[in-house]
Amino acid sequence: MLMAHPAVLKNLVEQYETLRALHAEKGTAEARQRMDDVAYTLCVSTGTRDIDAALIAARHRLPGARTEDDSVLAA
C-alpha cells in the first residue's frame, strides 16, 4: 500500500483540526463538507475507514512520533 508523505499527513491533520474547530464554532455547511472531504482524504492516505483511526495513524507517522510505542494502535 502506498503511504502519504509525512508532510502531507501533517497538513491534512492540521486542516482537519482547523475545520473541526470552525464547524464547531459556526456550523456552516461549507465547513462540514470540507471537513468531510479532508477526513476522506486522511482515511484513504492512511488505509483506514474512520477519521479517529486515520488521525491516530497519521500522527503515528509524523516526525517525532514514538515509533516503538504502538499501544494506541493495538487497542
Contacts in CASP RR format, 6 or more apart in sequence:
PFRMAT RR
TARGET T0000
AUTHOR 0000-0000-0000
METHOD contacts of the structure
MODEL  1
MLMAHPAVLKNLVEQYETLRALHAEKGTAEARQRMDDVAYTLCVSTGTRD
IDAALIAARHRLPGARTEDDSVLAA
1 47 0 8 1.000
3 45 0 8 1.000
3 46 0 8 1.000
3 61 0 8 1.000
4 12 0 8 1.000
4 45 0 8 1.000
4 46 0 8 1.000
6 61 0 8 1.000
6 62 0 8 1.000
6 63 0 8 1.000
8 45 0 8 1.000
9 42 0 8 1.000
9 45 0 8 1.000
9 46 0 8 1.000
9 58 0 8 1.000
9 61 0 8 1.000
9 62 0 8 1.000
10 58 0 8 1.000
10 62 0 8 1.000
12 38 0 8 1.000
12 41 0 8 1.000
12 42 0 8 1.000
12 45 0 8 1.000
12 58 0 8 1.000
13 42 0 8 1.000
13 55 0 8 1.000
13 58 0 8 1.000
13 59 0 8 1.000
13 62 0 8 1.000
15 38 0 8 1.000
16 35 0 8 1.000
16 38 0 8 1.000
16 39 0 8 1.000
16 42 0 8 1.000
16 51 0 8 1.000
16 55 0 8 1.000
19 31 0 8 1.000
19 34 0 8 1.000
19 35 0 8 1.000
19 38 0 8 1.000
20 35 0 8 1.000
22 28 0 8 1.000
22 31 0 8 1.000
23 31 0 8 1.000
23 32 0 8 1.000
23 35 0 8 1.000
39 51 0 8 1.000
39 54 0 8 1.000
42 48 0 8 1.000
42 51 0 8 1.000
42 54 0 8 1.000
42 55 0 8 1.000
42 58 0 8 1.000
43 49 0 8 1.000
43 50 0 8 1.000
43 51 0 8 1.000
43 53 0 8 1.000
43 54 0 8 1.000
45 54 0 8 1.000
45 58 0 8 1.000
46 53 0 8 1.000
46 54 0 8 1.000
46 57 0 8 1.000
46 58 0 8 1.000
46 61 0 8 1.000
47 54 0 8 1.000
47 57 0 8 1.000
48 54 0 8 1.000
48 57 0 8 1.000
56 72 0 8 1.000
56 73 0 8 1.000
57 73 0 8 1.000
59 65 0 8 1.000
60 67 0 8 1.000
60 70 0 8 1.000
60 72 0 8 1.000
60 73 0 8 1.000
END
